[in-house]
Amino acid sequence: MPPSSQDQALQHKHQNLRINGERLWQRHMAMAEIGAIEGNGNCRLCMTPEDGEARDLFRSWCEDAGLRVKVDLAGNMFGIRPGTDLSAPMILTGSHLDTQPHGGRFDGVSGVLTALEVIETLNDANVETKAPIAVVNWTNEEGVQYSPGLMGSSWFVGRLSDADILGATSRDGVRFETEARSRGYLGDQRPENFDIGAYYELHIEQGPILENQDRQVGVVEAVQGLRWLDVSVTGMDAHAGTTPMDQRQDTIQASARILTALNDLGHEHAPDARISVGYFRPLTDGASTIAGQTEFVIDIRHPDKTTLDNLTETSGKLCVREAEKQRCSADVAQRIAVQPGIFDVTCVGHVESATRALGYRYKRMASGALHDACNMMTVVPSAMIFVPCKDGLSHNVNESAKPEDLAAGCNVLLHAVLASAESV
């Protein structure tokens, strides 16, 4: 996509403007000290003491940068830099600070810290913008401590109610409302208090494509759709030592065959299909008992809605068929359905124009993972920027990104945000 005349004008005016890569990296290392775990990883579950400490540090950095910090009912944090036009909608950018239990230093965190670095770079260069620019830390993106994931942004766009948020219960049985208030992050702001003109989110790719193709930046133009199927396979509990092999109704055996067939189905629709089972639980723990019931969840993803629907239907039928072969039955119910989405053409154009102007090697691509941007894209023009991560690892203590790749992505974010904010 060729750059617009506005992009060209902005790139000429600020063509030498670059972020402070050393400051950005040091912020990552400072944040990584909070909730540090063995192996250079991090554990900062939503609204735990570690998350509260990370939020406090982020708030202090925002205030040092002259930003006004606001917190909404879901605990989402907004650091706002005013613009020259009081009527202009803000340009929002950010991600999340919470992590997986054995997470890394970059998933989510990089999106928040690069957003803050964009604002600090504008401060350093005394660049004013017509529109306000704000950095956001979304609450409970990971969905570990509370369910569902993308919780803060889901509430913000109207997919969850106030009661859903306040009444959500942690793995320890504590209500979100109680925990957020104790940390000082149960705010009174509501979505209608924020007039947003565009949203940008930088994230590590969480996959190997950019690294394998020697690309510095991913220009994300779409996001895969998602289906979760809850599967319950029912047979009969029996004694492992006395029940003949040809008389068993073994749900673990039936489930194993289902999992193999699902894996084959995914390979048949390569390279875009993703079919996985990450949760698997027999409802017996006896070593000498044949399991009469087993439950698991199928995660199905594809960027094309028709193909995604077909894969979902085929997976359900496959479960029933393979279970029956083992004298068992399978009940399949859909828990989650997220449609594939296309990011805003103008915002994606700003990202691509900035990437080209800065001379970075890039790839237009779809996101295989869900992000807060998947919610925001339903209500405001949105786009995403990916940077490579070593070996494609994420949700892993060995998750790693290079300082120069983070700086490249942040420079792209800077110029894309400037294009949307109509720098003056």
C-alpha positions in Angstrom: 0.0 0.0 0.0 1.6 3.4 -1.0 1.9 6.0 1.7 -0.8 8.7 1.8 0.0 12.3 1.2 -0.5 12.9 5.0 1.9 10.1 5.8 4.5 11.5 3.4 4.2 15.0 5.0 4.6 13.7 8.5 7.4 11.4 7.6 9.3 14.3 6.0 8.7 16.6 9.1 9.7 14.0 11.6 11.8 11.7 9.5 14.7 11.8 11.9 12.6 11.3 15.1 13.6 8.0 16.8 12.8 6.5 20.2 15.4 5.9 22.9 16.1 2.2 22.6 18.3 2.0 25.7 15.6 3.6 27.9 13.0 1.2 26.4 15.2 -1.8 27.2 16.0 -0.7 30.7 12.3 -0.3 31.4 11.8 -3.9 30.3 14.5 -5.1 32.7 13.1 -3.1 35.6 9.6 -4.4 35.1 11.0 -7.9 34.8 12.3 -7.7 38.4 8.7 -7.7 39.6 7.4 -11.3 39.9 10.7 -12.7 38.6 10.8 -16.5 38.6 13.5 -19.1 37.9 14.8 -19.1 34.3 14.5 -15.4 33.7 10.7 -15.6 33.5 7.9 -13.7 35.2 4.7 -14.5 37.1 2.4 -11.5 37.6 -1.2 -12.7 37.7 -3.9 -10.2 37.6 -4.5 -8.2 40.8 -2.0 -10.2 42.8 0.6 -8.3 44.9 3.0 -8.6 41.9 0.6 -7.1 39.5 -0.1 -4.3 42.0 3.6 -3.5 42.2 3.9 -3.5 38.4 1.0 -1.2 38.1 2.4 1.1 40.7 5.7 1.3 38.8 4.0 1.9 35.5 1.9 4.7 37.1 5.0 6.3 38.5 6.6 6.3 35.0 3.4 7.8 33.5 3.3 10.6 36.1 7.0 11.3 35.6 6.2 11.8 31.9 3.5 14.3 32.8 0.6 12.0 32.0 -2.7 12.1 33.7 -3.5 8.6 34.9 -7.1 7.4 35.0 -8.5 4.0 36.0 -11.8 2.5 35.0 -14.1 0.0 36.7 -12.3 -2.9 35.2 -8.9 -1.7 36.5 -7.7 -0.6 33.0 -5.1 2.1 33.4 -4.9 5.1 31.0 -1.9 7.5 30.9 -3.1 10.5 28.9 -0.9 13.1 27.1 -3.1 16.1 26.1 -3.3 17.3 22.5 -3.7 20.9 21.2 -7.3 20.3 20.0 -9.5 19.7 23.0 -12.2 18.2 20.7 -10.0 15.6 19.0 -10.4 12.0 20.0 -7.4 10.3 21.6 -5.1 7.9 19.9 -4.8 4.9 22.2 -1.9 2.4 22.3 -0.8 -0.2 24.7 -1.3 -3.8 25.8 -1.1 -5.6 29.2 1.3 -6.1 32.2 -0.1 -9.4 33.6 1.6 -12.6 32.6 1.2 -16.3 32.5 2.2 -18.3 35.6 5.5 -19.3 33.8 5.6 -16.3 31.4 8.3 -14.2 29.9 9.5 -10.6 30.0 7.9 -9.4 26.8 4.4 -10.8 26.2 2.0 -7.9 26.7 4.6 -5.9 28.6 6.4 -4.7 25.4 3.1 -3.2 24.1 2.7 -1.1 27.2 6.4 0.0 27.5 6.7 0.9 23.8 3.5 3.0 24.0 5.0 4.8 27.0 8.3 5.3 25.1 6.4 6.8 22.1 5.0 9.5 24.5 8.4 10.1 26.2 10.1 10.5 22.8 7.5 13.1 21.8 8.1 14.9 25.1 11.9 14.8 24.6 11.5 16.3 21.1 8.9 18.9 22.2 6.5 17.5 19.6 2.9 18.5 20.1 0.0 16.6 18.5 -3.5 17.7 17.6 -5.0 14.6 19.2 -4.3 13.4 22.7 -2.2 10.2 22.9 -2.7 7.7 25.7 -1.0 4.5 26.8 -3.2 1.8 28.2 -2.6 -1.2 30.5 -5.5 -3.6 30.0 -6.6 -5.8 32.9 -6.4 -9.6 32.9 -5.6 -10.2 29.3 -4.1 -13.6 30.1 -7.3 -14.9 31.8 -5.3 -17.0 34.3 -6.3 -15.5 37.7 -9.8 -14.6 36.5 -11.9 -15.8 33.6 -12.3 -15.0 30.8 -9.1 -13.7 29.2 -9.1 -10.2 27.5 -11.3 -9.3 30.5 -10.6 -5.6 30.7 -10.9 -4.8 27.1 -14.0 -7.1 26.8 -15.7 -5.0 29.4 -14.5 -1.8 27.7 -16.2 -2.7 24.4 -19.4 -4.0 26.0 -18.9 -7.7 25.8 -18.9 -8.1 29.6 -21.2 -6.4 32.1 -20.2 -4.6 35.3 -21.5 -7.6 37.2 -19.3 -9.9 35.1 -16.2 -7.9 36.1 -16.9 -7.1 39.7 -18.2 -10.7 40.4 -15.4 -12.5 38.7 -13.7 -14.9 41.2 -10.0 -15.7 41.2 -8.5 -19.2 41.4 -8.2 -18.5 45.2 -11.9 -17.7 45.5 -11.5 -13.9 45.9 -13.8 -11.6 44.0 -12.2 -9.2 41.5 -13.9 -6.2 43.1 -12.3 -7.0 46.4 -8.8 -7.6 45.1 -8.9 -4.6 42.7 -10.0 -2.3 45.6 -7.3 -3.6 47.9 -4.6 -2.8 45.2 -6.1 0.7 44.6 -7.1 -0.1 41.0 -10.9 -0.2 41.2 -11.6 3.0 39.3 -14.7 5.0 38.5 -14.1 5.7 34.9 -16.3 4.2 32.2 -15.8 3.6 28.4 -18.0 6.6 27.6 -15.4 8.8 29.4 -12.9 8.1 26.7 -13.3 9.4 23.1 -11.0 7.2 21.1 -10.1 7.8 17.4 -7.7 4.9 16.8 -6.0 2.1 18.6 -2.5 0.6 18.0 -1.0 -2.4 19.8 2.6 -3.6 19.5 3.3 -7.2 20.6 5.9 -9.9 20.2 4.8 -12.3 17.4 4.6 -15.3 19.7 5.4 -17.4 16.6 8.4 -18.2 14.4 7.5 -16.6 11.1 9.3 -13.2 11.4 12.4 -14.8 12.7 12.4 -17.6 10.1 11.9 -15.1 7.3 14.4 -12.6 8.7 11.8 -9.8 9.0 12.1 -7.0 11.6 8.5 -6.0 11.7 5.1 -7.7 11.2 2.4 -5.5 9.7 -0.7 -7.2 11.1 -3.6 -6.9 8.8 -6.0 -9.6 10.3 -6.6 -11.9 13.2 -7.6 -15.5 13.1 -11.0 -16.6 14.3 -11.3 -18.9 17.3 -13.6 -21.7 18.5 -13.4 -23.6 21.7 -15.3 -26.9 22.0 -16.0 -28.5 25.3 -15.9 -32.3 24.9 -17.1 -34.9 27.4 -16.4 -38.6 26.5 -18.5 -41.0 28.5 -17.9 -44.8 28.9 -17.8 -46.9 32.0 -15.5 -47.1 35.0 -14.1 -50.6 35.3 -11.4 -52.6 37.0 -8.1 -52.6 35.0 -7.1 -56.1 36.1 -10.4 -57.9 35.5 -12.0 -56.3 32.4 -11.2 -58.0 29.1 -9.7 -55.6 26.5 -12.6 -56.2 24.1 -15.2 -55.3 26.7 -13.9 -52.0 27.9 -15.5 -48.6 27.5 -12.2 -46.7 28.1 -12.7 -43.0 27.6 -8.9 -42.2 27.8 -8.4 -44.6 24.9 -11.3 -43.1 23.0 -10.0 -39.6 23.7 -6.5 -40.5 22.6 -7.9 -41.6 19.2 -9.9 -38.4 18.9 -6.8 -36.3 19.6 -4.8 -38.1 16.9 -7.7 -37.6 14.4 -7.9 -33.9 15.3 -4.2 -33.5 14.8 -4.5 -35.1 11.3 -7.4 -32.8 10.5 -5.2 -29.8 11.4 -2.4 -31.0 9.1 -4.8 -31.6 6.3 -5.7 -27.9 6.4 -2.1 -26.6 6.7 -0.6 -24.1 6.8 -3.3 -21.8 8.1 -5.3 -24.1 10.4 -4.6 -24.6 14.1 -6.2 -27.4 16.0 -5.0 -28.1 19.6 -6.0 -29.7 22.9 -4.3 -28.1 25.9 -6.7 -29.1 28.6 -7.3 -32.9 29.2 -8.8 -34.4 32.3 -10.0 -38.0 33.1 -12.5 -37.9 35.9 -10.7 -40.7 37.8 -7.2 -40.8 39.3 -7.0 -44.4 40.1 -4.0 -46.2 38.4 -6.0 -49.5 38.3 -9.3 -48.0 37.1 -10.5 -47.7 33.5 -11.7 -44.1 33.2 -15.4 -43.9 32.5 -15.4 -40.2 31.7 -12.8 -37.8 30.2 -13.1 -34.1 29.4 -11.0 -31.9 27.2 -11.2 -28.6 25.2 -10.5 -28.3 21.5 -9.0 -25.0 20.4 -9.6 -24.3 16.6 -8.3 -21.3 14.7 -8.3 -20.1 11.1 -8.3 -16.7 9.4 -11.2 -17.7 7.0 -14.7 -17.9 8.6 -16.1 -20.5 6.2 -13.1 -22.8 6.8 -13.3 -22.2 10.5 -16.9 -23.1 10.6 -16.2 -26.3 8.6 -13.3 -27.3 10.8 -15.6 -26.8 13.9 -18.3 -28.9 12.5 -15.9 -31.6 11.3 -14.2 -31.7 14.7 -17.5 -32.2 16.5 -18.5 -35.1 14.2 -15.1 -36.6 14.5 -15.4 -36.7 18.3 -18.7 -38.6 18.1 -17.4 -41.0 15.5 -14.2 -41.9 17.2 -15.8 -42.3 20.6 -18.4 -44.7 19.2 -15.6 -46.9 17.8 -14.5 -47.4 21.4 -18.1 -48.1 22.6 -18.2 -44.7 24.2 -20.3 -41.5 23.5 -19.1 -37.9 23.1 -21.0 -34.7 23.9 -19.6 -31.6 22.2 -20.6 -28.0 23.1 -19.2 -24.7 21.8 -17.9 -22.5 24.6 -16.3 -19.6 22.7 -16.7 -18.3 19.2 -14.6 -15.4 18.0 -15.0 -14.4 14.3 -11.9 -13.7 12.2 -11.3 -9.9 11.9 -9.7 -7.5 9.5 -7.9 -4.5 10.9 -8.6 -1.0 9.7 -7.2 -0.2 6.3 -6.1 3.3 7.2 -4.4 2.3 10.5 -2.6 -0.7 8.8 -1.6 1.7 6.1 0.0 4.0 8.6 2.0 1.1 10.1 3.1 -0.1 6.6 4.0 3.4 5.5 6.1 4.0 8.7 7.8 0.6 8.2 8.8 1.4 4.7 9.9 4.9 5.4 12.1 3.6 8.2 13.6 1.0 5.9 12.7 -2.1 8.0 12.2 -5.5 6.5 8.6 -6.4 7.1 5.8 -8.9 6.4 2.1 -8.4 6.2 0.5 -11.1 8.2 -2.4 -12.3 10.3 -2.3 -12.8 14.1 -2.6 -16.4 15.3 -3.2 -15.3 18.9 -6.0 -13.2 20.4 -5.1 -9.8 21.8 -6.9 -6.8 23.3 -6.8 -5.3 19.8 -9.3 -8.0 18.8 -11.8 -6.4 21.0 -10.9 -2.8 20.2 -11.1 -3.4 16.4 -14.8 -3.9 16.9 -15.4 -0.4 18.1 -12.5 1.9 16.8 -10.1 1.8 13.8 -7.2 -0.5 15.0 -4.0 -2.1 13.9 -1.2 -4.2 15.3 2.6 -4.3 15.0 4.6 -7.5 15.6 8.2 -7.9 16.5 10.2 -11.2 16.3 10.7 -13.4 19.4 13.4 -16.0 19.6 12.3 -19.4 18.3 8.7 -18.2 18.3 8.5 -18.9 22.1 5.9 -17.3 24.3 4.1 -18.2 27.5 7.4 -19.6 28.4 10.2 -18.4 30.7 12.6 -18.6 27.7 10.6 -16.0 25.8 13.1 -13.5 24.4 13.2 -10.5 22.1 16.2 -8.5 20.9 16.6 -4.8 22.0 17.0 -3.7 18.4 13.8 -5.5 17.3 11.9 -3.8 20.1 13.4 -0.5 19.1 12.4 -1.0 15.4 8.8 -1.9 16.3 8.6 1.0 18.7 9.9 3.4 15.9 7.1 2.1 13.6 4.6 2.6 16.4 5.8 6.1 17.0 5.3 7.2 13.4 2.0 5.3 13.0 0.7 7.1 16.1 1.9 10.4 14.8 0.2 9.9 11.5 -3.1 9.2 13.3 -2.6 12.1 15.8 -2.0 14.6 13.0 1.1 16.1 14.4 1.2 19.9 14.5 
